[in-house]
């Protein structure tokens, strides 16, 4: 079904959504979303792209990217024919070999840069090299070598780590294709504060994506958590009672429960889940100088209070995450090995003979320990007198 386009501008994507651009559509050309078309290139020649958006959606996308409707844009030339598709397939097949050779040449010049991807123009007259670098790189000599090696027009474009992952693609820990390589176009900064608001452990290996930066999806649900946290009391990390001082352990945002604990002997803790309203009520009493007797009067449910001990854990709940360390498992294994050795038979078992049990001969070689060595007499004067008598 053709798109009812009222705007003479279309959006095209190139090389599996590696880049997108707007082009002016002539009135005599009828195309549909998903068609391959030949378009003008700013550097000369033509390129082959796929129509990704048409109609009113293009107007919204241009407004988002701050492109004016009357801006000067390159034109769509024609629908791609078989010859255009053959040349495009040849260009895509040569990109991998070109990238490998380009990395070798950059390494020979000892340039601090990494070439992540190469894109040939549809007519194979121009090659764009995408690279990542920590700072500015003087690649003037490298461009001369590339032009002499590949015999095409060279363009160098620096990108960030997130853009490099978007170009390469891959699968995320969720099992789906990377957001940056499918639909995400704006890369906003992500900080560990987003993880703290969502009560996530600050584990760099789990919070980092394929690009080595913090995952972009940490920002997706951040606003929901921030809205839920608005009703929670702020700067309340301790509650005072006659029983003692209770510290805040954790907060369950969507259940609206805050967990406070009393410190007990030998490192144990007594945990009490309190609702947000109860915490606000106790905090108001503390400001007035009043102290309730015990937190057990305010818990959400009597069944939810736990007597926590660092060695045994809660009475009715055991969380195995992080409770077993490798050193503890090794100690248990050593302890079990000692028990097995004790249960074994002794080294010198007795043999049942006609005259009763007789000890067996130990055929093992005597050990060279200090206890088995012959001790020399310590009386050095007697030894000296015997030595003089022998001489006479």
Helices and strands as residue ranges (DSSP letters): E 9-14, E 19-24, E 36-40, E 46-53, H 56-64, E 76-79, H 82-108, E 114-120, E 126-132, H 140-150, E 153-158, H 161-168, G 179-181, H 192-197, H 204-207, G 216-219, H 222-229, E 238-240, E 245-252, E 257-263, G 265-267, E 269-275, H 276-287, G 295-297, G 302-304, E 306-308, H 326-343, E 350-353, E 356-359, G 370-372, H 380-391
